[in-house]
Amino acid sequence: MIKIRLFFLLSLFVSIAYSQEDLKIHYDKPATFWTEALPIGNGRLGAMVFGKVNEELIQLNEATLWSGGPVSKNVNPTAFENLAPVRQALIAGDYEKGYELTKKMQGVYSQSYMPLGDLVLKQNLSDNPVSAYYRDLNMEDAIATTIFTVDGVTYKREIFASAPGQCIILKLTASEPKKLSINLSAKSQLHFKTAIKETSLFLNGKAPSNVDPNYIDYNKEPVVYDENGCKGMRFELIVKPIIKDGTISEKDNNLEIKDATEIVILVSAATSFNGFDKCPDSEGKDEKKLAEGYLANAVSKNYDRLLKDHLENFHYFFNRVSLNLNESETKKTAIATDKRLEDYFKGAKDSNLEMLFFQYGRYLLISSSRTKEVPANLQGIWNKELRPPWSSNYTTNINLQMNYWPVETANLSELFYPLDGFIKNLTVTGAETAKDYYHARGWVVHHNSDIWALTNPVGDLGKGDPMWANWYMGANWLSRHLWEHYQFTGDKKYLKEVYPILKGAAEFTLDWLQEDKDGYLVTMPSTSPENRYYYDGKKKGSVTVATTMDMGIIKDLFGNITEASDILNTDQDFINTIKKADQKLFPFRIGSKKQLLEWYKDFEEEDPHHRHTSHLYALHPANLISPLSTPELANAAKTTLELRGDDGTGWSLGWKVNMWARLLDGNHAYKLFRNQLRLTKEGDRNFNKGGGVYANLFDAHPPFQIDGNFAATAGVIEMLMQSQNHEIHLLPALPDAWEEGAIKGIVARGNFIVDISWKKGKLSSSKITVKEGGNCVIRYMEPFKVETLNLKSEKTTMGYIIKFKAKKGKSYVIKPAL
């Protein structure tokens, strides 16, 4: 069972550390926009650091600060009455009627992730010019630094978010003594009050009871506060400066510091969130006690100790994996990152920038996924908007799952536990939704969720479009993450713990499936997020029967639970039922353009270049389609990707990187990876034109969505190593552009740690370190040997393989055969 203590008891683990140089993104001017500011986070507290000179802005977040409260049960008691009529309409081919009836099965919208507040630091400086300005984010140390000179004095600010200290810590110094004079204030977009107590600044507030999604404009009050109701959690923010020399005083509810030589500012915060099913007001935690307790713990240590603890903790996770690409290439690390992005977009080579982007995803995951039952949301933990894009919620038809694609392969398995806990919460509310909406067993999750584990189909009781609101496969897809955690760790105790969750998803699915006129089991109603099709000429439809995504997810779930049952030697009667149903599932089909069909019929898509490639779920993240085992379907998937095109939003490009890697086409994967690094300007909100990254390397949908960052990191690993077919495939999709390189510390299914180095596009050596032991199959495109065992590879229809029994704790060296 995954425990939060894993993060802090570092002595229980042996970290595989690979230090790297040049792991900084840096700039020669302050951030003007939020998407130029630099993110720090300890998994719970987050901050965006602007690096301004006279008036620094540090925008703050707390992972559990959301609007609303526990979900209401059975918000649409008439939903089930519409299920049979929907199915009858779809069987009759009346897709318009099916669409309208499906809308009657909707519930309420999710709640929104809230901004905590702004810390404003006004520094008393002259009006003389600023020189030698520099700011950076050191990913390896998780420290943001700002340096500048005014009147011959050099000022330095260093800020980090400490997981051991549970505070954000900012240190200000100057090259001459007693040159630091600042004013500290705090504010929030939420209801709040401030006070000064014992040279500390306190901000107390309350979140709204309801916040409409940013795309809803029909309510007069999109943000509602209910001061006396159950919904709307409390929060507290504390800012405490500790100074060397100088004085601290209060002025207009701000803190004035004059003539200090050094200033250390501790920022603590907490909310009253007490779980998805507890009223955050009457049943809430004591946010004051929590915030003040975190602060007291930090105050008890000096800055050097706080920094040391932070570095040890962050290095423990970050330093497990290293990537180096094209060492002989001239590095451009002296150039500001935004300028490097501009040059890269114009075609410049910059392998070091590509490596930075890979490691940035790992940095962001460590910084945003450490809070029990609260996984990284659509923006990680960084949000400045009262009504953020798409509520900054958990979008479960791809985006939440994409956040966790690199968690296992990038050697960050412990950071899965927030998603693990959240999924377990969803099983509770999802069981209520399955029963109330569909009179079904098990549990179900639809398109959107939030910290309260919402599971109903959203849409505000019929106002939403079923194209996205009525999608029924969230529980099944999330179950894959539980299964994969077992696959990567080999933890049978964990598999036994989560098996009932997989079974619950399968039970709902069995009740949801219907038999069509040909005897196939199909889903109805069914959608393919978030696309439409044409039928009967130019009529548009989105609700239909047995979309390929549905069938791929169900086939995947049935296969995974069958394998889990075999491993645990349990539940054979239920698995027999699953196997019978699996044999009757509507099959994958190839269309008139030799593509994998997206729909039940060979419909024409309304948007053939749609950002979602949902019908290729079976290729990635699942492994039902593979060039190794299903070449005909793999060719159809390839045609599908070619028809979809190489453009897309930031996260869509990231998914395609992974898919092309699964098709073993490294050059095509790399092309899309380069497209992900297209510099996107702040203010461009037209995601139909395609996305890329902002100046701070945040993924640009646009607007910002963090999932593309995580998909890029996962995609690089998929190009360099794959393990989904019960084998370790070395360099399966190595692009020509990465002629030489090395990656160390990545993880293959079976709990193997994999190091790979290559030169001139070919394997130089690899080391496989065995954590669990068992069968090991290694594949490479050319002859190779396991030097440790003196084993030589055997030729297959696609490359060469070696099979052997791997012993726990042993390492095996792989070399090309001469």
Stockholm file with secondary structure:
# STOCKHOLM 1.0

chainA/1-818         MIKIRLFFLLSLFVSIAYSQEDLKIHYDKPATFWTEALPIGNGRLGAMVFGKVNEELIQLNEATLWSGGPVSKNVNPTAFENLAPVRQALIAGDYEKGYELTKKMQGVYSQSYMPLGDLVLKQNLSDNPVSAYYRDLNMEDAIATTIFTVDGVTYKREIFASAPGQCIILKLTASEPKKLSINLSAKSQLHFKTAIKETSLFLNGKAPSNVDPNYIDYNKEPVVYDENGCKGMRFELIVKPIIKDGTISEKDNNLEIKDATEIVILVSAATSFNGFDKCPDSEGKDEKKLAEGYLANAVSKNYDRLLKDHLENFHYFFNRVSLNLNESETKKTAIATDKRLEDYFKGAKDSNLEMLFFQYGRYLLISSSRTKEVPANLQGIWNKELRPPWSSNYTTNINLQMNYWPVETANLSELFYPLDGFIKNLTVTGAETAKDYYHARGWVVHHNSDIWALTNPVGDLGKGDPMWANWYMGANWLSRHLWEHYQFTGDKKYLKEVYPILKGAAEFTLDWLQEDKDGYLVTMPSTSPENRYYYDGKKKGSVTVATTMDMGIIKDLFGNITEASDILNTDQDFINTIKKADQKLFPFRIGSKKQLLEWYKDFEEEDPHHRHTSHLYALHPANLISPLSTPELANAAKTTLELRGDDGTGWSLGWKVNMWARLLDGNHAYKLFRNQLRLTKEGDRNFNKGGGVYANLFDAHPPFQIDGNFAATAGVIEMLMQSQNHEIHLLPALPDAWEEGAIKGIVARGNFIVDISWKKGKLSSSKITVKEGGNCVIRYMEPFKVETLNLKSEKTTMGYIIKFKAKKGKSYVIKPAL
#=GR chainA/1-818 SS CCCGGGGTCGGGSCCCCCCCSCCEEEESSCCSSGGGSEEEECSSEEEEECCCSSEEEEEEEETTCBSSCSCCSCSCTTGGGGHHHHHHHHHTTCHHHHHHHHHTTCCCCCCCBCCCEEEEEEECCCSSCEEEEEEEEETTTTEEEEEEEETTEEEEEEEEEETTTTEEEEEEEESSTTCEEEEEEEECSSEEEEEEETTEEEEEEECCSEECCTTCCCCSCSEECCTTSSCSCEEEEEEEEEEESSEEEEETTEEEEEEESEEEEEEEEEECCCCTTSCTTTTCCCHHHHHHHHHHHHHTSCHHHHHHHHHHHHHHHHTTCEEEECTTSCCCTTSCHHHHHHHHHTTCCCHHHHHHHHHHHHHHHHHHCCBTTBCCBTTBTCCCCSSCGGGGCEETTTHHHHHTTHHHHTTCGGGGHHHHHHHHHHHHHHHHHHHHHHCCSSCCCCSEECTTCCCSCCSTTTTSCHHHHSCCCHHHHHHHHHHHHHHHHCCHHHHHHHHHHHHHHHHHHHHHCEECTTSCEECSSBCCTTCCEEETTTEEECCBSCCHHHHHHHHHHHHHHHHHHHHHTCCHHHHHHHHHHHHHBCCCCBCTTSSBCSSSSCCEESCTTCSCCGGGTTTTTSCSSCTTTCHHHHHHHHHHHHHHCSCCCHHHHHHHHHHHHHTTCHHHHHHHHHHHTCBCCTTCCCGGGCCEECTTCCEESSSBCTHHHHHHHHHHHHHHEECTTSSEEESTTCCTTCCSEEEEEEEETTTEEEEEEEETTEEEEEEEEESSCEEEEEEESSCEEETTTTEECEECSSSEEEEEEECTTCEEEEEECC
#=GC SS_cons         CCCGGGGTCGGGSCCCCCCCSCCEEEESSCCSSGGGSEEEECSSEEEEECCCSSEEEEEEEETTCBSSCSCCSCSCTTGGGGHHHHHHHHHTTCHHHHHHHHHTTCCCCCCCBCCCEEEEEEECCCSSCEEEEEEEEETTTTEEEEEEEETTEEEEEEEEEETTTTEEEEEEEESSTTCEEEEEEEECSSEEEEEEETTEEEEEEECCSEECCTTCCCCSCSEECCTTSSCSCEEEEEEEEEEESSEEEEETTEEEEEEESEEEEEEEEEECCCCTTSCTTTTCCCHHHHHHHHHHHHHTSCHHHHHHHHHHHHHHHHTTCEEEECTTSCCCTTSCHHHHHHHHHTTCCCHHHHHHHHHHHHHHHHHHCCBTTBCCBTTBTCCCCSSCGGGGCEETTTHHHHHTTHHHHTTCGGGGHHHHHHHHHHHHHHHHHHHHHHCCSSCCCCSEECTTCCCSCCSTTTTSCHHHHSCCCHHHHHHHHHHHHHHHHCCHHHHHHHHHHHHHHHHHHHHHCEECTTSCEECSSBCCTTCCEEETTTEEECCBSCCHHHHHHHHHHHHHHHHHHHHHTCCHHHHHHHHHHHHHBCCCCBCTTSSBCSSSSCCEESCTTCSCCGGGTTTTTSCSSCTTTCHHHHHHHHHHHHHHCSCCCHHHHHHHHHHHHHTTCHHHHHHHHHHHTCBCCTTCCCGGGCCEECTTCCEESSSBCTHHHHHHHHHHHHHHEECTTSSEEESTTCCTTCCSEEEEEEEETTTEEEEEEEETTEEEEEEEEESSCEEEEEEESSCEEETTTTEECEECSSSEEEEEEECTTCEEEEEECC
//
